[in-house]
């Protein structure tokens, strides 16, 4: 006859269920989040000829902005210090104003807004 120690209790079954569910949820989350992070580097670069980019006066070099056309531009403004630029570091990164495209960190557009 098996002893009481050989039989799983309800608590052990509950623990096993919670462990399995937690591991499964972690794997599912990693499978959906990690590919998105990898895709951020694969975004195509925004062309200055893009209609939205042209409308906002986007340039890949803040030093080439036409001061007569954009009198509010300051040489210290660039995409890297704009609140719409969502990349941490690197030459190019995603911008909330241009979904699906990456902008140059040293670029500029007329929608520039300093990070708070």
Secondary structure per residue as TSV (DSSP state, phi and psi in degrees):
chain	resnum	aa	ss	phi	psi
A	1	X	-	360.0	130.6
A	2	X	-	-69.9	146.1
A	3	X	-	-82.9	170.0
A	4	X	G	-63.9	-28.4
A	5	X	G	-69.7	-25.6
A	6	X	G	-81.3	-16.1
A	7	X	S	-95.7	130.4
A	8	X	-	-67.5	143.6
A	9	X	-	-94.7	171.4
A	10	X	H	-61.8	-38.7
A	11	X	H	-63.0	-39.9
A	12	X	H	-66.5	-39.6
A	13	X	H	-65.0	-40.1
A	14	X	H	-64.9	-43.0
A	15	X	H	-61.9	-43.8
A	16	X	H	-61.9	-42.3
A	17	X	H	-62.3	-45.7
A	18	X	H	-65.4	-39.2
A	19	X	H	-62.3	-48.9
A	20	X	H	-62.9	-42.5
A	21	X	H	-65.8	-42.4
A	22	X	H	-63.6	-43.2
A	23	X	H	-65.1	-42.6
A	24	X	H	-62.6	-41.3
A	25	X	H	-66.5	-39.5
A	26	X	H	-63.3	-42.1
A	27	X	H	-65.8	-42.3
A	28	X	H	-63.8	-41.5
A	29	X	H	-64.4	-45.0
A	30	X	H	-63.0	-37.7
A	31	X	H	-66.8	-27.4
A	32	X	H	-93.1	-33.5
A	33	X	H	-82.8	-45.2
A	34	X	H	-60.2	-42.7
A	35	X	H	-61.8	-34.1
A	36	X	H	-65.9	-39.0
A	37	X	H	-65.6	-39.4
A	38	X	H	-66.7	-33.0
A	39	X	H	-70.9	-22.5
A	40	X	H	-59.0	-36.1
A	41	X	T	-75.5	-19.9
A	42	X	T	-92.8	2.8
A	43	X	-	-64.8	141.2
A	44	X	E	-69.5	148.6
A	45	X	E	-73.0	141.5
A	46	X	-	-70.2	127.3
A	47	X	-	-86.4	142.2
A	48	X	T	-66.1	-15.5
A	49	X	T	-87.4	-6.4
A	50	X	S	-58.1	135.5
A	51	X	H	-54.0	-43.6
A	52	X	H	-68.3	-42.1
A	53	X	H	-61.8	-43.9
A	54	X	H	-64.4	-39.6
A	55	X	H	-64.8	-31.8
A	56	X	T	-95.7	4.8
A	57	X	T	67.9	30.8
A	58	X	-	-62.4	136.8
A	59	X	B	-138.6	150.9
A	60	X	S	-82.3	-4.3
A	61	X	-	-138.0	112.4
A	62	X	G	-59.0	-22.2
A	63	X	G	-76.0	-9.4
A	64	X	G	-102.1	9.0
A	65	X	-	-68.1	134.6
A	66	X	-	-75.7	109.3
A	67	X	T	-64.6	-28.9
A	68	X	T	-71.9	-37.9
A	69	X	T	-78.0	-33.4
A	70	X	-	-128.2	77.9
A	71	X	T	-66.5	-18.2
A	72	X	T	-84.4	-8.3
A	73	X	-	-63.4	139.4
A	74	X	-	-121.5	139.6
A	75	X	T	-58.6	-22.9
A	76	X	T	-79.9	-9.9
A	77	X	-	-83.7	131.0
A	78	X	-	-152.9	170.7
A	79	X	G	-60.1	-35.6
A	80	X	G	-60.9	-27.1
A	81	X	G	-110.4	24.7
A	82	X	B	-100.1	143.5
A	83	X	T	-68.7	-16.1
A	84	X	T	-87.0	-14.5
A	85	X	B	-80.2	121.7
A	86	X	-	-106.6	4.9
A	87	X	-	-86.1	149.6
A	88	X	S	-78.2	-46.3
A	89	X	S	-159.7	167.7
A	90	X	S	119.4	169.1
A	91	X	S	-73.2	-39.4
A	92	X	E	-123.3	153.2
A	93	X	E	-162.8	165.3
A	94	X	E	-68.4	148.1
A	95	X	B	-127.2	136.0
A	96	X	T	-65.2	-23.0
A	97	X	T	-78.4	-21.2
A	98	X	S	-126.6	74.7
A	99	X	T	-58.8	136.5
A	100	X	T	82.5	4.6
A	101	X	E	-130.8	157.5
A	102	X	E	-114.0	147.4
A	103	X	E	-115.3	158.3
A	104	X	E	-74.6	136.3
A	105	X	T	-60.4	-29.4
A	106	X	T	-94.8	10.4
A	107	X	-	-79.5	-177.0
A	108	X	B	-159.3	150.5
A	109	X	-	-145.1	165.1
A	110	X	T	-68.3	-11.6
A	111	X	T	-89.5	7.8
A	112	X	-	-52.6	133.8
A	113	X	-	-137.1	120.7
A	114	X	B	-57.2	144.4
A	115	X	-	-66.9	144.1
A	116	X	-	-76.6	360.0
